[in-house]
Amino acid sequence: MKRVIALGGVFFLLVLSSTASADLMAVWDFGPNSTDYTLIPQYEYVSGVPTLAAGNADYDDNGGDGTAFIDAAGNSHIDGQGLHWNDVSKSGDNDAYIIITIDTTGWQDMAIRWDYMSDNGGDKTGPVSFDLDYQIGDGNWISILDNYAITKDDAWHEFSYDLSLLTAVNNLSSVQFRIDDFDEDDLSGDYWQDNIQLTGTPIPEPVSAVLFALGGMALLRKRRK
């Protein structure tokens, strides 16, 4: 009986851990001011160091105003810098882009989020939509979202997207996410993006999986008795 109870306890703990909130994989807040503007993640908990590249169009090399944020791990980020373009949407290959490269080994059930602000000031208006794509290794870009609507009102908004059904990006040495194709209403305007965060849940170790199965068997055995 003690053995059954012990295994049931292990099973219960594993159930709790499997239903816990997602863990922080990486977050970018782009630094506290223009002097210390950076594309290096503020926190990261994955294999290697994930990278973020941004540019094209009228990209601001010193960033722009950001917004405060508390990440999935409870870390506070001040309203320092964020990504900034004076005109994100230009023709051809000069269209603005953001590309994140990350090692997802050991991770699943991912999600992505960020804060954004699109200009709506008179003869200068920011973008009204964007695309989100992913790429595995050196493969082709595959669409996740196409022409996803942006709220254009000179205020900060949160975007978040659950990637848990996109199992193709789980547990790989190199995955890229691209944000681009910022469409405008025929007018050039400013755009800001800040606090880009990736979260996920760790893939259980083989030993944990075995204990999980044993715990389930123990509960079934107890019920039959």
N, C-alpha and C positions, 0 to 999 in steps of 0.2 A: 504493500500500500504506500509506504514512504517513497518508493521508487516512482510510482505512478504520480504521486503528488509533486515530487521534484521535477519530473519531466514536464508535468502540466504547468509548473511555474516557469520553466524555461520557455515553453510554448507561449505563455501569456506575455512574458517580457519581449519575446520576438515579435508578437503581434503588435505590442505597443510601439516598438521601434519601427516597424514597417508602416505604421500609420502616422508617424511623426511628420511635422512640417518639413518642407524641402530645405536642404542645406545650401549654403552659399558656395558657389564654385568660383566666381570672380566678379568684381565690381570695379567700374571706372568712374571716378568723380572729377578727373581732369585738373586737380590741384586747387590750392586755396586762393590763388591770385594769378595775374597775367605773367608775372616774373617766374613763377613756379608751375606754369602750365605744363601738363604732362599727359602722354598717352599710355603710360605704364599703369597697370591696375593698382588700385589702392590696397585691395586684399585679393588673394587668390589661393585656392586650396586644391589645385589639380596638378597632375604631373607636368613638369616643365613650367614655363611662364607663358600664359596666354598673351597674345598681342592684339592691338587694335590699331588699324591704319585708317586715316581719314584725309580727304583732300578734294581736289578739282574745284571747278567753278570759282567763286570768290571766297575761298576758304580763308579764315582768319587764323594766322599762325600763332597768335597769342590767346586764342579762345575768346569767349564772351561771358556775360553774366550767367551764373548757374543758379540752382535752387537747392535748398536743404533736403536731406533725405536720411532715413534710417533703414539700413540694409537688412537682409534676411538673417544675419548673425547678430543684429542689434547694435551694430556700429553706427555712430552718428557722422554724417557728412554735412559740412557747412555749405552755405550758398556761395561757394567760391566760383570757379570757372566751369564752363561747359564748352562743348563743341559749338562753333558759330560760323555761319556763312552769310555774307552780304547778299548773295544771289546763288541759291543752291541748284537751280535748274538751268543748264545751258545745253546747247545742242551737241549731238555726237558724243565723243568720248570724254568731253569736258564736264559731264554731269557729275554732281557731287556724289560721294560714296562714303560708306563706313564698312570696313571689313574686320571681323573678329576671327582670329585663328586660335583654336583651343584643342587640347588633348582631353578627350572625354573618357579615357580609360578608367574603368571602375565606376562609371556614372550612368544613370538612366533617369527617366521621368523628368526631363529638363523643362525649364521655362525661361523666358526672356522678358525683361521689362526695361523701360526707360522713361524719363521725363522729357517733354518737348514744348517748344513755344514757336508759333508761326505768326509772322508779322501781318498786321491788318491796318496799316497806317496810310490812308489816302492813296497816293499814286504808287506806293510800294506795298505789295502784298506777298506774303510768304507762300510756301507750297500747300497744296490741298490734298495730296496723297503721296504714298511711297510704296515701294516693293520690298519684300523680305524674301531672300533666297538662301539656300544652303548648298554647300559643295563638300564632297568627301574626297580627300586626297587631291589628286590632280584631275578629278572628273569634271563633268559639266555642271553648271549651275542649275539647280532645280527650284522651282517656285514654291514658296510657302504661302505668301500673300501677294496679291496683285492689285495695284491701285487702291490700297487701303486708305480710307478717308482720314485726313488730319483736320482737327478743329483749328480754325484760323481766326484768332480773336485777341492776340497780344497777351495771352495768359498761359501759365504753365498747366500742362495736362499730363496724365500718366497713361502710358501704353503698356499693356502686358499681354503675353500670349503663351498658352500652354503648349509645350512641345512634346508632352508625354506620349502622344499617339505617333509621333515621328520616331519610331524605333530605329530607323536607319542611321541616326546620329549617335546612338548609344555605344559606349565602350570602344571607341576608336582612337587611334593615335593622332589623327589630324582631321578636324572638322572646321569648316568656315561658314560664318553667317555674314550675309551682305545686306545692307540697307541702302537703297539707291532709287533712281528714277523718281525723284521728287518733282511732281508736276505742279505747275503754277497756273494762275488765271491770266496768262499773257502779260504779267507784270513782274518785275524783279523785286524781290523782297527778302528780308532777313529770316533766318531760321536758327534755332538753338536746340541742342539735345544734350542731356546731362544724365548722370547716374544710370549708366547702362549696367545691368546686372543679369548674370546667368545663375540659375539655381538648378539643383537636381537632387536625387537620392542615391546614396552609395549602393552599388550592387552587392548583395550579401555574399560573404565569403562562403566557400564550399562547406566548411564546418558548420556555419550558422544554418545553412540550408538543411544539412543532415539533422541538426538539433530540432529545427522547425518541424521536420517530418516526424521525428521521434515523439515530439510533443503532441502532435496530432494523433499519432497511433496510441499514445498513452491515454489521451482523453476518450478515444473510441473504446479502448479496452475497459476503461472505468465505467463507461455508460453500459456496456454489455453486462458487466457484473451486477 
